[in-house]
Amino acid sequence: MARHGERLTDAMLTKLSVPAKGAVIHTDQTLTGFGVRVTKGGVRTFVLTYGRERRRLSIGRVGVISLADARKEAKRYLASETLGKRSTRSIRWEAGV
């Protein structure tokens, strides 16, 4: 489940509610695909969802990495994807293998 349209701030990160089950992603309105994933155990992780296949990259845990550094890393990753500097290889399994 994702919650959209929030501008993430340092003060907000510790106040994000913990879901009763599973996980929820609070997306950042300032950078498409960037957000914080909060699990039912209370773990908060910066994530980036990108590409046609909606891949998700974990950037780091809240508290270990700052919000500003996580945003910079997400922007750097998106730029390298856009410029073709990262090779995102899909592995496909043949039927019966």
N, C-alpha and C positions, 0 to 999 in steps of 0.2 A: 504494500500500500504506500502511496506517495502523497505527500501534501505539497501543494504548489503555491507559488506566489509569495513566499516569505523572503525577506532580506535577512540572511543570517548575520548575526553579530556575536561577539565574544560573550556578552552578557546572556544572550539567548541560549547558548550551547548547553549550559548546565540546567536550564529550566525546561528543556524539551521533555515532554511526557514520555514515559516508558509504556509501550503497549502491553496489553494483557497476555497476548501470545504473538509469536512471529516477530516481525520487524516492520518498521515504518521508515521511509526516507523523507526527510524534510529538504526540499529543493531550494536552491538559492536563486532568487530572481535576477541577480546581477551577472550570473554565469550559467548559461544553459548546460544542463546535465550534471552540474556540481551540486552536492548536497551532503547531508549527514544522515547516516543510517543508525537508527536506535533499535537495539534488540530488546526482547523481553527481559533479559538479564541486566539491562541498563548500560550495555557497552555502546559507546558512541564512536563511529568511524566515519572519516571523510571519504566520500566516494565520488566517482565520475562515471556517468552512464553516457556512452558515445556510440556513434556509428549506426549504420542501417540495422545491424543485428542486435542493437541495444546492449552492447557488452558493458560490463561493469568492472571498474578498476578501483581497488581499495588503495587509498593514498596514505592513510595513517590514522591512528587513534587520536581523538580529541584529548588534549592534555599532553600528549607526547609531541605533537606537531601543532603549531598555531594555525588559526583560521587563515591569517594572511599568507603563511607559507603554503598551506594546502591549496588555496586559490591560485597562487603562483605556479605550483606544480601542475595543477589541472590545466591551466592556460598553456603551460609549456608542452604538456602532453598533447593537448588538442592541436597546437601549432605544428608539432612534429607529425601528427597524423595527417593534417591538411597538406603539409608540404611533401608527404610521401617518404619521410625519413624513417618511419617505423614500418616494419613489415608485419602486418597482421595476417598471419597465415591460419587458415582454417584447415583442420584435419577432418577428412571425411572417411568414414568406415564403409567399406564395400559390404554389400549384403552377403551374409554367410561367412564372414571372416571372424 
